[in-house]
Amino acid sequence: MTIDSERNRFSARAARYARVGTQMGAVATRMGAAQLLGMGDNPASAIALRAALGGLKGPLMKVAQLMATIPDLLPPEFATELQKLQSDAPPMGAAFVKRRMQAELGPDWQTKFAQFDLHPAAAASLGQVHRATAHDGQALACKLQYPDMASAVEADLSQLQMLFALHRRLDPAIDTQEIAREIGARVREELDYKREAKHAALYGLMLGASGNVRVPTTRPELSTGRLLSLQWLEGRKLLDYKSADQDTRNRIATAMFRAWWHPFSQFGVIHGDPHLGNYTVFEEDGAAQGINLLDYGCVRIFPARFVSGVVDLYEGLRMQDGARIVHAYETWGFRALSKDVIDILNIWARFIYGPLLDDRVRSIADGIPPGEYGRREAFQVHKALKEKGPVRVPQEFVFMDRAAIGLGGVFLHLDAKLNFYQLFREAFGAGGLNANSIADRQARALEATGLA
């Protein structure tokens, strides 16, 4: 690397720190005002914050998405706006794309494709997606990372610590230290597109026999650590089916349930980013049949004991077995929990597990207006933890909770009516949980896909 290029890179990092620092200062100011001055209904500030973070692009936008899905971590109006930061970031131009593609595949990069569209099909937080065609005729989705993202990640995560520190001072109901650690680990992983390719292969292995979930194949010869070329899967946006008939919406929701719960129950793996932009719906003979799973940057691999904790909490709630509930929380990494704090955590647990414990056909909200779904429970938990807490949320728990909430949001959008109890029990099989079998299947799958 030349002195000039190193200076340019340093200048880019310095500029990033300055811009992020300014925006995070605005975040802190708005959060502080919301907490200290009672500005609970301040949509104008929240909308301005979303616009500012969307303009920054990069990991800070990704972190904002993650924070928005952690219950009561942010004031409600901020969480609502930040949840909109999904796949509508302003795209980068054609000249930028040419430079980035040359950096990844060399000066003759265009000859490696039969066709490559310089205009992105989608733009998100860490990169943008371009349609292309391989020389064998396969349609491709080429995910190209923005430049200097590694530096941007560290700049953004260091500034994020300020926001979490402010949160701990203003509202100590939740100790956010391990939340910050988990967010940092997952966002750093998302920079590694070689790892994401392995994640896609892992999901192909886990869901290969599924008829209602499609996983794209990868093209290693057209991929690098910052460029990932995947099979393009044709499909329509999930929200296009909000007005479809009930059977169609139920089929889509069943496919979503399988895409999430089968890998977790059988392999201890979850897709940790279940927002609507990561799925499309495929049709056959003019009818929706299932979903395309598109993004594999945020995948969490758990030890078998964590899966055991999920089942222990489920059975503990179902059988009203207090000892099993406590064992589940301890398995997840909660420590030194008093009876009062356990009772508080159970409020949220019963909310998350409620549909899975109810052996009947129902919607996920079961008559509660979508805008109110979970708000009462979050308010109760927050109020109680301010009196009895704080509680430190374990690192492994963060994305499990986030993914469950995101999945529930999909079911809300579809207004699906399913027997979630039966679907959950089917996911684990007739024999129920077998931690040794999960560990063995996981080990073989990780070795087969190069993730071991």
FIGU-150988 format. One line per 10 residues: for each residue x, y, z of C-alpha. Coordinates in steps of 0.001 Angstrom, whole numbers. Layout:
X:Y:Z; ...
This chain:
0:0:0; 1389:3419:-919; 1735:6329:1478; -929:8239:-461; -3417:5361:-356; -2755:4841:3353; -3278:8573:3943; -6543:8428:1984; -7695:5438:4013; -6786:7224:7240
-8637:10325:6024; -11704:8209:5302; -11586:6727:8789; -11160:10149:10368; -14073:11529:8383; -16169:8541:9404; -15388:9087:13096; -16381:12737:12765; -19652:12009:10971; -20571:9141:13263
-19672:11151:16337; -21955:13957:15224; -24857:11606:14534; -24378:9602:17730; -24295:12851:19655; -27679:13611:18125; -28899:10151:19135; -27756:10690:22698; -29333:14136:22866; -32670:12875:21579
-32625:9806:23829; -31731:11918:26831; -34532:14348:26078; -36990:11507:25646; -36007:9980:28974; -35435:13071:31092; -38114:15405:29723; -40841:12850:29118; -40779:13263:25342; -42314:9861:24732
-44279:11018:21703; -41761:12818:19574; -42154:11429:16046; -40440:14382:14348; -37160:13749:16171; -37402:10023:15504; -37981:10553:11771; -35021:12940:11622; -32865:10350:13372; -33814:7643:10858
-32965:9975:7979; -29582:10797:9503; -28600:7192:10136; -29847:6022:6740; -27663:8628:5102; -24600:7361:6948; -25048:3816:5609; -22662:1176:6884; -22660:-670:10205; -24244:2117:12236
-27395:1646:10181; -27159:-2117:10796; -26680:-1559:14526; -29700:755:14553; -31771:-2032:12994; -30628:-4451:15693; -31267:-2038:18538; -34764:-1338:17262; -35755:-4981:17771; -34567:-5321:21400
-37645:-4696:23569; -37625:-1382:25377; -33978:-648:24656; -35025:2575:22913; -38018:4885:23368; -40925:3453:21299; -41020:6202:18664; -37287:5780:17981; -37593:1999:17708; -40510:2348:15276
-38551:4608:12941; -35283:2667:13149; -37082:-541:12208; -37677:1085:8811; -33925:1094:8138; -33955:-2116:6159; -33143:-2165:2477; -33842:1362:1277; -30441:3004:1804; -29397:5396:-975
-27440:3375:-3591; -23928:4125:-4818; -23354:5020:-8460; -22056:3106:-11492; -18516:4538:-11331; -18227:3393:-7732; -19455:-76:-8676; -16858:-426:-11441; -14030:499:-9065; -15272:-1882:-6400
-15719:-4790:-8828; -12228:-4241:-10237; -10817:-4304:-6709; -12493:-7661:-6059; -12198:-9546:-9371; -9446:-7690:-11229; -9371:-5338:-14225; -11036:-7937:-16473; -13945:-8465:-14084; -16607:-7709:-16707
-15437:-10611:-18881; -16295:-13003:-16059; -20007:-12307:-16497; -22268:-12614:-19506; -24116:-9564:-18192; -23784:-7294:-15142; -26196:-4498:-14229; -24310:-1531:-12779; -27492:-207:-11187; -28265:-1979:-7899
-31395:-4028:-7465; -31256:-3311:-3717; -29115:-1194:-1385; -28712:-1975:2295; -26487:-1143:5254; -23191:-2881:4422; -23462:-3352:664; -25710:-3420:-2362; -27009:-6156:-4667; -26633:-6221:-8453
-28306:-8504:-10943; -25973:-10388:-13264; -25862:-13412:-15537; -23135:-16070:-15497; -21713:-17448:-18741; -23673:-20675:-18168; -26900:-18642:-18153; -27578:-18736:-14403; -29162:-15561:-13043; -27107:-14123:-10189
-27448:-11756:-7265; -24045:-10134:-6659; -23729:-8638:-3187; -20992:-5995:-3239; -19678:-4547:25; -19107:-819:388; -15424:217:743; -13655:600:4087; -16400:-1201:5975; -13947:-2779:8428
-12802:680:9522; -16383:1919:9554; -17448:-989:11772; -14873:-157:14408; -15684:3556:14230; -19393:2912:14614; -19115:303:17349; -16838:2501:19428; -19377:5307:19214; -22167:2844:20016
-20571:2282:23415; -21411:5894:24256; -25066:5296:23510; -25192:2151:25622; -23367:3876:28468; -25942:6684:28361; -28736:4122:28414; -27264:2441:31512; -27107:5773:33323; -30574:6959:32351
-32480:3712:32525; -30680:897:34359; -33493:-1666:34064; -31386:-3636:31557; -27612:-4047:31718; -26597:-3703:28067; -22948:-4778:28292; -23405:-8239:26777; -25939:-6884:24264; -23235:-4549:22957
-20722:-7395:22844; -23080:-9626:20850; -24033:-6887:18391; -20349:-6177:17793; -19529:-9842:17168; -22379:-10353:14704; -21797:-7126:12765; -18094:-7982:12381; -19069:-11419:11081; -21324:-9833:8474
-18283:-8215:6864; -16894:-11633:5900; -18676:-12689:2711; -16667:-15920:2568; -18263:-16837:5863; -21673:-15814:4548; -21167:-18161:1582; -20559:-20962:4083; -23721:-19951:5936; -25672:-20249:2685
-24201:-23713:2129; -25149:-24639:5700; -28758:-23594:5099; -28790:-25497:1835; -27755:-28597:3777; -30268:-28049:6598; -33241:-27142:4387; -32363:-29028:1213; -35236:-31470:1644; -37771:-28698:2220
-40220:-28082:-587; -41415:-24732:737; -38080:-23009:1501; -35535:-22276:-1232; -31872:-21526:-552; -29633:-20053:-3309; -26443:-21765:-4426; -23201:-19805:-4397; -20644:-19137:-7154; -17214:-19290:-5442
-15344:-18348:-8643; -17276:-15051:-8692; -16986:-14352:-4973; -14409:-12894:-2586; -14381:-11755:1021; -16271:-8612:-35; -18229:-9868:-3039; -20760:-12686:-2845; -22382:-14056:-5991; -25476:-16147:-5336
-28147:-17720:-7487; -30928:-15213:-8157; -34204:-16583:-6815; -37277:-15083:-8440; -40008:-14041:-6054; -42384:-11342:-4954; -42241:-9259:-1797; -43878:-10886:1175; -46073:-7854:1811; -47607:-8311:-1646
-49592:-11145:-57; -51133:-9217:2831; -54468:-9215:993; -54216:-12794:-312; -56676:-15459:808; -56163:-17086:4194; -54834:-20385:2813; -52134:-18573:837; -51050:-16490:3819; -50995:-19602:6002
-48780:-21453:3490; -46288:-18601:3454; -46296:-18388:7256; -45791:-22154:7579; -42762:-21904:5287; -41398:-19063:7444; -41889:-21147:10578; -40005:-24063:9051; -37187:-21867:7717; -36535:-20604:11234
-37440:-23440:13623; -36178:-26485:11715; -32508:-25339:11621; -32696:-24338:15290; -34412:-27461:16608; -32291:-29902:14610; -28924:-28102:14302; -28883:-25278:16882; -28699:-22600:14149; -30881:-19522:13690
-31237:-16885:11016; -30799:-13823:13194; -32115:-11160:10824; -35744:-11986:9999; -36826:-8659:8527; -39086:-8547:5500; -36354:-7653:3022; -34629:-11007:3559; -37496:-13057:2128; -39424:-13254:-1097
-42295:-15562:-2017; -42023:-17998:-4928; -44994:-19177:-6937; -45789:-22307:-8930; -48702:-22495:-11353; -49708:-18983:-10330; -50011:-19742:-6622; -47667:-18891:-3745; -45925:-22034:-2509; -43135:-20950:-179
-40305:-18531:527; -36863:-17715:-819; -34349:-17151:1985; -32010:-14483:625; -29510:-13212:3176; -27075:-15172:5353; -24903:-12501:6931; -26445:-12741:10408; -26501:-16421:11359; -26092:-17522:14996
-24762:-20991:15825; -25600:-22139:19359; -24293:-25001:21480; -26794:-27816:22037; -27235:-26741:25665; -28795:-23477:24488; -31410:-25400:22505; -32046:-27441:25661; -32703:-24196:27517; -35337:-23167:24955
-37153:-26483:25414; -36763:-26388:29200; -38364:-22954:29384; -41160:-24076:27059; -41910:-27184:29115; -41458:-25304:32381; -44072:-22747:31353; -46376:-25441:29968; -46176:-27619:33107; -45791:-24694:35559
-42503:-26205:36708; -40605:-23417:38446; -37370:-25371:38860; -37207:-26132:35137; -37827:-22471:34300; -34945:-21385:36535; -32712:-24055:35005; -33542:-22725:31527; -32557:-19159:32422; -29328:-20365:34004
-28553:-22487:30939; -28826:-19345:28817; -26414:-17471:31064; -28666:-15414:33361; -26966:-15212:36753; -27980:-14549:40370; -31672:-14193:39565; -33994:-13477:42474; -37520:-14877:42550; -38862:-11405:41768
-36663:-11044:38679; -37601:-14548:37500; -41265:-13623:37766; -40560:-10506:35693; -38689:-12456:33016; -41589:-14899:32857; -43888:-12064:31750; -41835:-11703:28583; -41327:-15456:28225; -45078:-16114:28314
-45550:-13435:25673; -42939:-14982:23337; -44004:-18580:23997; -47745:-17873:24226; -48726:-18998:20692; -46498:-22086:21011; -48236:-23138:24233; -51773:-22789:22873; -53009:-25971:21147; -55466:-24406:18704
-55583:-22522:15430; -55031:-18828:16146; -53273:-15702:14938; -49993:-14736:16569; -51606:-11704:18260; -54913:-13494:18980; -57138:-10428:18741; -54679:-7836:20025; -54267:-4923:17555; -50905:-5221:15773
-49751:-1829:17038; -50326:-2951:20627; -48810:-6427:20308; -46195:-6863:23042; -46378:-3280:24296; -48213:-4127:27502; -45731:-6886:28351; -42715:-4721:27507; -44079:-1928:29709; -44690:-4335:32607
-41213:-5837:32312; -39514:-2472:32088; -41399:-996:35028; -40741:-4025:37216; -37052:-4274:36326; -36536:-625:37241; -37705:-1592:40730; -36148:-5057:41051; -33320:-5061:38470; -31192:-4396:36637
-30784:-7682:34824; -27858:-8437:32550; -29088:-9956:29283; -26705:-12816:28307; -24873:-12517:25017; -26302:-15718:23505; -29869:-14687:24313; -29809:-11429:22328; -30320:-12745:18796; -32617:-15568:19844
-34996:-13008:21300; -34549:-10635:18373; -35212:-13345:15796; -38311:-14588:17619; -39727:-11056:17675; -38913:-10548:13998; -40567:-13826:13069; -43651:-12856:15050; -43723:-9599:13112; -43911:-11528:9837
-46864:-13548:11152; -48532:-10294:12190; -48131:-8814:8705; -49614:-11939:7144; -52349:-12296:9772; -51661:-16035:9561; -53904:-18412:11463; -52047:-21589:12387; -51693:-24111:15189; -48286:-22857:16351
-48288:-25439:19170; -48336:-28330:16716; -45793:-26703:14392; -43393:-26202:17308; -43697:-29790:18502; -43304:-31116:14964; -40084:-29120:14602; -38478:-31095:17407; -39823:-34455:16179; -41746:-37223:17892
-38830:-38022:20207; -38537:-34465:21493; -35197:-32867:22280; -32011:-34921:22112; -29062:-32644:22828; -26490:-35265:21825; -28168:-35721:18435; -28255:-31948:17888; -24561:-31636:18755; -23669:-34492:16401
-25757:-33144:13494; -24348:-29669:14029; -20742:-30878:14090; -21179:-32827:10854; -22953:-29912:9140; -20310:-27374:10184; -17513:-29649:9013; -19238:-30255:5674; -19617:-26526:5018; -16202:-25411:6295
-17541:-23654:9394; -16047:-26071:11926
